[in-house]
Amino acid sequence: MTAHKWRPRLATIVVAILIMVMALPLVGLFFFRLYENQLIRQTEAELIAQGAALAAIHAQEVRDAGIAAEKLGAAVPADSDNPDSPYRPIEPSLDLASDRVLATRPAATAATVDPAFTTIGARLSGILAETQKTTLAGFRLLDPKGVVIAGREEIGLSLGAVGEVRAALAGRYASALRQRLSDEPPPSLYSVSRGTRVRVFVAMPVAVDGKVAGVVYLSRTPNNVVKHLYGERGKVVLAAIAILGGTLLIGLIFLRTVSRPIYALMERTKRIAAGDRAAIRPLDHHGTREMAALSDAFLEMAEKLHARSDSIQTFATHVSHELKSPLTAIQGAAELLRDSGSAMDEAERRRFSDNIVTDAGRLNLLVRRLLHLARAENLAPSGESTSLSAALALLPTGDRLALRVEAGGETGLRISAENAAIVLANLIDNSARHGATLVSITAASAGGKATIQVSDDGAGISPSNRARIFEPFFTTRRDCGGTGMGLGIVLALLKAHDGTIRLVDSERGTRFEIILPAA
């Protein structure tokens, strides 16, 4: 019996799987942060590219204006990794997961601007405005002191106190994540995202002759998935309904095709175990082909077990009856011998003693036959082969009747010579007990099967007994020592070797037809 320990029910596992299936889309929202971080890196990369182009234009304007070197800012530090390389690539570095989101950008402060840089800013304002229409980024051009010289607002004011601008004025590229200002109320779905509430700021130093000639200060709100989902909230709701409906449909299909047949088969098993033979019938709903095959195999096993139980019960009844008769006779004769004493003459004493010996011999024969039958029913095929003539050579010689092989003496049989001899010996013994003087055997093989016909010239079998000849203990010669087990042993031996035997019609005597695999 299976050890008693907790095991989840099939329905519990199915419900857990379905809940996980429904939860996957919701869990996926939290993985959007990884995508949002990629969007922020992408936004920073785009701002770097735009800032680099504007910084080159700004630097050219400073050169064309002939601004003196003393009006420029701090020296641009050399690239420590590749000091001799003319290239200075800038890789995006912002990380939404680890970088702190700063407060909104501080307001600009009052400052004094150099007219020469104001002229440059005026010339570049048109370029900034046209670029912003396409990129949607915010642009500020600053002079070497951090004063705004171009941009929609804050011209003439200083942004030098802003952290990323201060780093750019020192000749280093800088970027930052800051909280976004918006007049629109954020949708509730934004609560699962940090990327929807930030703005990317990039400060790109403008280098002229190794010194800072200004700063290109850019900013833009990154794209985000949540905003797109909110815009498509109708479709999202429809998708959620589809997921829920699909999950329920999967659960219903699983319940009908797997869970329901399993529980029905379990209930059917309990009824069969309780002895309800009416329960040995197909399930109303099998669900799947595998469940139908399992149900059929189980019902076939149950039918065989019940048939085996009936056979054992019937066999036990026959055995008890067959053993009871000689035992009763032995007991009665022994009691008479004991109680009569000297009053019984020698002839009577010998007659009762002979009865005891005869009945004891019958008991001995019955026990041997039972052992032979048990051995035949539990015999495993050995794979040996023999011929008909080799099997006949093992038969004991006797003068009770004549044995003649009409044809096929060398026919190969897929059975051992010893077991084939037992089959033939029992058939020949039955023929002798029913008055036969000649047994004829004919054999032939075709299509992988060997057919053997055993005929005799005896009294034959009456029509009323033909259907019962293979029943255990059925015999019409009980008074002559017959046990009714010979044909049972023959049938069991042949079944063990995938063979069959049947009684066929004959003009005279009895004829059996045996079919075995050919060797």
Steps between C-alpha positions, in 0.01 A plus 500: 500500500628850418654678800262753652639847447361827379465528126325781313173421329490518123241777519730702729787475253275600211362803688853608596615474138200697378561774759861521385386527138265786589768673711771491234376813315483691830845385606622608157419862588784499753741382233411809302750682719778322319358623172451849646865509600589413142275783382681740732837385365364544149379853584839590645675365190276708274564814707876429487483482119296820473720678754818399317366644172388826664829524692692478171284775350541710812877454497517604133299813576742589782796455265336708227422775751870521593431503872817540700639205694482688830119512467482121482455277803696220666733268312347179374668203678680252274357150446694286748417178314602611150690831527628486140169396341301767313178326601322554830192273498242547773296200610162529675544446874163568663338210687143528622550214746806640678523875429323738734229707342586860586256776575371720223760721334579811711378830362743718307653799677576850381833551322691719257551370148781585256352667186727292276342177628152659485553556125601135454192383694273716284640345182450145635149551645334414170691172474398408855134577432486292180683211666264500796198462271629158396684369805268649769809566711561815701816697398703762682829648370720636779809717488823407686352642822175299482280788381221406257559654156243300298180316580133578529525638851756605759725691253733717701458294816761268649474122542854469633378375837338188349713193573526357149564850354773562754673177393472598131649846571798310643537317168330169592190349352221454757146365507230469765150372568268762642135504596280611218271802517163446334169681508317175413388268784678163466274199432468245781691241299814714531536383862686188383765698315777740596585585140176687445588765763857591394672713241846440359744795512828504305772768519750491211808727523593703187879484449700759305879482499493273805281733706131509586324744268153418627256223586220334307236416761230259381206323662219271397242272659568138396237291332337240725293189458251583774389818328441303183305236693288770660427645161393155386315418822194380310706239318679411826164431665393287205831310522446444875149369431640272229767369739242438772263332256780289352611395849148399597463312171827314567378413848166375366668287232745358755217427742295317238779315324736412788376570851140381463587161339772439762260555789237287325753219459599531868135472608453204266808334653356530850173343388676210329719446807180483710373217277261696278530314169257742335779758521706306244383705203649784291502855637236743373769753397860404432623846399821397325625203303753417773231506768280272284792258462569513875132439579480208256819346642370540855159350421663213312721434803198515732308257279794260494542521878132430557512213250810369673324530835200308366730239352686457828173476692361241257828314497513495879145363509590224255822417683324478837233278345753273327710465813201457730365183333814281538575649843148411616536148361840457668365629830193271485705187418752578772228549760337170403834322528560653842152443642436148363809351662513120487135477393597579137618206293816515291318553168317808626813635664689461171215664305502808726879514493494487119248786499732709716796431271293579188366830638845598628635435151227720354594778746862464399406523132284807564784677682744422218251624242446820699874557510525442125214743436652769724836458329338523155300816585808678633739380231712763324591416137862385480541581132595140424392327179448138404348283232195279521706182466739610779204558733348162415833330573465606866167324543506178707454186297188292563272247338169667590457647149687558174651842413544606139639821350320559172698807385720785624718311746780754457277807544673750728319619813583799722475297821739278691496129421410417861192726506389382155530141624281584803230643270503197272517253789186643661308487172614141433410397857149644454464304175604176674253560786217540247562173319721610211741254341667739253615862525592680178702822497530741204704822502560787256635855522402816311522872569715458809248264661518124546172304499485155661196275483471212748226246409394169651252222424343491844144554617516874446344776712124540532350831380386584854857479632687675217469846659631382841805294412748779592335570837722400796402167663241416235528130411274213395749239625521585868436137594801400290735743672443805279565839666365733229821706508688367198348738244534787749874436517517481118311830463722678757823377335387609154389845625842550657654446154248719310321188376138387482307173499146426391275202439412459130238286333596145402314217330632256760658536842645829624715757321689792659666780305806666657652823365847610615757749371719325244874476560 
